[in-house]
Amino acid sequence: MAHGSHLDGAALRALTAGRGQPDFVLTKSGTPADRPRDRIWELADNLHCSIVGTCLTNAEARSLLAKLGVPDARTMSEHKLHGQVVYLAGRRDGGAKLLQKMLDRRHEREIRRFDTARTLEEVRALWRESLERGEIPGAYWAAITHPATDWGLVQDIFGEVHMLSHLVGQSNRADIRRLRQLEADLSERAETIAAQERRIQELMHQRDALTSRNRTIETAHALAAASAPVTEVPCETKRSLAQRLAREQAHAEALEEKVAVLTQACGRLGADLEAEIGHRRGAEAELAACEDLLSAQRDDGALASVQTTYRLDGRTLLYVGGRPRHVANLRRFVKSCGGQLLSHDGGMEESLTLLPGLIGQSDVVVFPVDCVSHEATSMAKRYCEASRTLFLPLRSASLASFVHAVTRIIGCADDARSSRAV
């Protein structure tokens, strides 16, 4: 199941409207340290959707329904699968106990970490730490069910998870829309090229036929001139044949010019097609990198999986240009990969005189080609060449392009290590 909350707008309004806590159990007696963790059927029904969507994978959900004897558990759609598990989450004797055990077992490490917290602020601090590192599923389950968590903290945590799902979804949807548009453009260009090639073939056949006819006429004219006395060939016949030959030659020359023009047009269309194919491959690679990241975050050890797959090993990256509101998310991602991210807005508000110093502190400089000034790009390239710093352009300012760039940086580093080992 996708990482992030799956609640709709009505559920979010119910959680954040400040109308008290009608379904959420926070009124147990004793101190938080003396109380047990909340069970999933004791939580507000509006929380079940986000817990199932964030803390449970599709495979685990299907296994749960199969154990409960649901007939089509292995074949039902993901949407129906999600709805079935959310439905049973609030029914203690209808499968919620088994779901509780499965979630506790899956997120045992995070639960033990949150068990050290004794106050509301300690729980909040642990949640913030997990959020910064990208360890969302286990921390979400442990924080929501912690005995010291109150309704206000539940609202805060839920809102952050909900908005995180929007961030990932927006990035993927934008790339998918562009990929589909590229596919449509490629199909249209391919049809145009095929039509041009058919037209070129027709014109070439016509040219060959006219050339053959011209040769036949020239041969016949030569034979007639050689076999008949000069006095027997009327002048009018000679002029007629000469005019006809001239017309055929002019027609053939016109066809040759038209073939040359169409050949050039076909070459340009071929180059455009190659460029579009390159853009499509880039978009597919970025989507694949983003999907790998989301898959890694759905594993039991989300941080360990991300660090294993995306190892920056303490490298410092400089991000020039882009959208300021995305920089904080990129910085958290780089930090979770064991690196550090510096940023410069490309001269919008920050002075370009700061760029040389930032480049001197960086191992790699990246910039989105669709969201940076030419002046900042030229300056960054010049200083990177002078300091022999790796310089990578990104296809766009999206999260997917940045994740793909990180995989390329890691790939370059792995190749360098392999060369040194040899």
N, C-alpha and C positions, 0 to 999 in steps of 0.2 A: 504494500500500500504506500502511496506517496507520502513523502516526509512532510509533515505539517498538518494543520487542522483542516477538517473537512466540514465544519459547521457552516450552515447557510446564514443569510443575513438575519433571519428571525431569531435563530439561536444565539447569535452574537449580541443582538439587542437585548435579549432576555438576560444574558450574563452581565451586561455592562450598564443596564438601565438604573442600577442603584435601588432596586426595589426589595432589598433585604435578601434573605437566604432561605427561601421556603423549602428547598429540597436538599440543601447541603448540610451535612451533620457536623456541627462545630459546637455542640452544647454538652459534650460529655463532662462528667465531674472529674475533679482531680487536675493535677498539672499535666502539661503536654508530655513530660517524660514518663508519667504513669499510664498514659492512655495508649491503646494499641493503634496501629495505622488503620486508616479508613479502608473499608472494602468497597469494591467498585459499585455494588448495588446500593451502598449507603450514600453515594455521591449524587449530585444533581443529574437528572436525565440529560440535560443539555451538554454535560461534559462527556458523556459516553462516546459521542461521535468523534470528538477530537482525540480521545484516548485511544480508541481502536485505530483510527487513521494514522496516528503518530507513533504509537508504541508497539504495534503488532504488524508483522509482515503478512503478505498474501498466503504464503505457504503455511504459516502458523494458523491463520484463520481457517484455511481449508482443513488442516489437521484437526482443529478443534471441532468443527462441524461434523467431520467424519466420525470422531469419537462419540459425538452425541447422536449418531445415526441418521443424519440428514442425507437423503438419497442422492441428490445431485451436488454434493459438496465439492467434488473434484472437477466439475464441469461448468458450474454456474458462472455468470459474468462477475467481474470484480465489483461492479456497483451493487449487484444483488448480494454478493458475499459480504460486503461491508455492511449493508442494511441488516442482514441476518444476525451478525455478531453484535451490532449496536442494539438490536432488539432484545437479545438474551442477556446483555450486560446488566440490565436492571432487575433481572429475575433470579433471585438467590438459588432457587431449586430448579431453575430452568436452564442451567449451564453457566451462570455467573461464577459459581465457586470454581469450576474448572478453568474459566477465563482468568480469574484472580490468581490461581496457582501458576498458570502459564506466564502471565505478566511478571509475577514475583520471581519466577525462575529465570526468565529472560533478562531481567534488569536487576539481578541480585547484587551485582557490584555497586551500582549507583545507590540502591537502597541502603547498603551497608555504609556508604559514604555519607548519606543524608542522616543516618541514624546518629551520627556524632553531634548533630545540631540539637539544641535544647530550647532555643527561642525562635521567635518569628524572624528576627533580623538575621540570625545564623542561617536559617533556611533560605532567606532571600539572597544572602551572600553566596551560598553554594549554588543557587540557581543562576545568578549572574555569571559566576565563574564558568559553569557548564555552557551557558549561552555563548560566551565569548569564545570558548573552545570548539563550538559546534556540536557538543554532546547533548542533543536535544531529546531523543526518545526516552532513554533511561531516567534522565534528570526530570523530565516532565512527569513521569509516573511517580517517581519517588517524592517530588515536591508536592504534587496534588494530594497524595494520600498521607503526607506527614501529619502527625497529631498536632504540631505547633502551627500549621498553616491555617490562616483565617480567610474569610471571604474576600477581603480586599486583595490579598496576595494571589488568590485563585484568579481573580479578574485580571490582575497584571500579567500573570504567567500565561493565561489563555490568550490574551491580546497579543503578546509577543510571538507566540507560536503561530497564531492565525495570520499575522502580518508577514512572518517569515515565509509561509506557504505562498502568499501573494507574490512576494519578491521572486521566488524561484519560478512560479507559474508564469509571471509576466515575461521573464527572460526567455523561457522556453517557447511561449506562444509567439513572441515576436520572431524568433528564429525559424519556427515552423512555418509561419506565414510567409516569410521571405523565401524559404526553401521551396514551398509550393509555387510561389510566383516564378522562381527561377526555373522550376520544372516546366511550367506552362510556356515560358519564354523559349526554353530550349526546344520544346516540341514544335512551336510555331516556326522557329528559325530552321529546324531540320526539314519541315515541309517546304519552306521557301527555297532552301538549297536544293532539295530534290527536284522541285519544279524547274529551277534554273538549269540544273544538270540535264534534265530531259529536253529543255529548249535548246541547249547547246548541242546536244546530240543530233536533234532534228536539223539545226542549221548546218552542222558539219556534213550531214548526209546530203543536204541540198547543195552545199558547196562542191562536194565531190561529184555529184551528178552533173552540175553545171560545168565543172572542169572537164569531165569526160565528154560532155556534149561539145564543148569548145574544141577539144582535140579531134573529135570525129569530124566536125565541120572543117577544121584546118586541114585535116588529112584529105577529106573529099575535095576541098578546093585545090589542094596541091596536085592531086591525081588528075583532076579535071584540067588544070592548067598544063600539066605535063603531057596528057594524051591528046588533047585537042589543039589544032592550029590556033595561033594567036588571033588570026583573023576571024575564027569561028566563035570566039567568046565575046558576047555583046558587052559593051561598056556598062549598060544599065545593070546587067547581072553581076558584074564585078562590084559596082557600087553597092548594090543590095546586100551582097555577101559581106562586104567590108563593114557596112552599117550594122548588120546583124551580129557580126563578130565583136564589134565595138560595144554593142549593148550587152552582150553576154559577158564580156570581160568586165564592164562596169558593174553589172549585177554581182559577179563573183567577188569583185573587190569590196563592194558594199557588204556582202555577206561575211567576208573575212573580217572587216572592221567590226561588225556586230558581234561576231564570235569573240573577238579580242576584248570588247567591252564587257560581254557577259562573263568571260573567263576572269577578268579582273574583279567583277562584282562577286563572283563565286568565291574567289580567294578572300575578299574582305569578309564575306559571310562566314567562311570557314574560320577565319581568325576570331571573329566575334563569338562563334560557337565554342571555340577552345577557351576563350576568356570566361564565358558563362559556365562551362564545365568546371573550370578552376574555382569559380565562386561557389558553385554547388558543392564541390568536394570540400572546400573550406568550411562551409556551413555544416556539412555532414560530420566532419571531424570535430567541430566545436560542440555539436549536439551530443556526439558520442562521449566526449570528455565530460560534459555536464552530467550525462546519464551515469557514467562511471563514478563520478563524485557522489551523486545521490544514492547509488547502490552501496557505496562504501559507508555512507552515513546511516544506512538502514541496518548495517550489521550490528552484532552485540557490542563490540568495542569500536564505536564510531570514530573516536579520535585516533585510536591505534590503526584502524584501517586507512583513514585519510593520511596519516603520517607515513604509513608503509607505501601507499600508492603515490603520494605527492610529497617527496622528500626534498625540501629546499636546503636542508643542512646548514642553516644559519645564514643563507645568502640574503643580501639586501636588494630589493627591487625598487626602481623609481618609476612611478606612473605619471606621465605627462599628459595633461588635457583630461578628457572624459567629463562625466557628469558628477559634480561635487556630492550629490546625495548618495551616489553609489560607492564612494571611496571608502567609507567606514566599513561596509560589507566586504569589500575587497581586502581591506586591511585585516579583518578578522579571519578571512580565509587563508591569507598568507601566513598569519601567525599560527593557525592550526596546522600548517604544513611545516612549521619549524623555521620560518623566515621572517623578514621584516619588510614592511612596505612604506616607502617615502612617496610623497605626492607633490605635484606642482600643477596648478590649473592652466598652464600654458600661456600665461600673460593676461588672463581676464581681470584678476585682481592682484595677483602676486607678481612681483617684478621679475623680468627675465634674467636680471643679473644674478638671481639666486640659483639659476640652473647649473652653472659650472660647479659650484660647491656641492650641490646635491648629487651630480653625476660622479664627482670624485669620491662620494661615500657609497656608491652603488656598484653592484656586480652586474646587474642587467637593467637596461632602460627600455620600457615599453610605452607605446602610445596608440590610441585608437585613431585610425586615419580619417574617420568620419566626424571626429569631435576634437580637433586640435588645430591651432593656427599654423600657417606656413612658416611664419617667423620662428615660432617655438620649435617646429620640426627641424628646420635648417640649423638652428643653433645647437640643438641636442645632437644631431648627426655629426656636426663638426667637432664638438667636444668629445663625443664617444670615439670617433676615429682617432683623435689625438691621444686619448687615454687608453685606447684599445679595449673599450668597454662594449659588451654585447648589446646590440640595438635591435629590438624586435617591433615591427608594426603589427597592430591588431586590426582585424577586419572591421570591427565595430566596437562601440563602448559597452557591449552587453557582457553579462556575467559569463556566458558560454565562451566568448572569445578570450576572456582573461584566463579561464580555467584551461582552455586549450593551449594558450601561451605558456602557462606553468608546466604543462606536460612536455612541451617542446624544450623548455629550459632544462628540465630534469633529464630529458633524453640526450641533450647535448652534453650534460655533465656525465651521464653514464657512458657515452661513447668515449669521452676524454679519459675516464678512468680505465676503460677496457684497453685503449691504446697504450696507456702508461704500463698496464699490466703485461701486455705483449712485449 
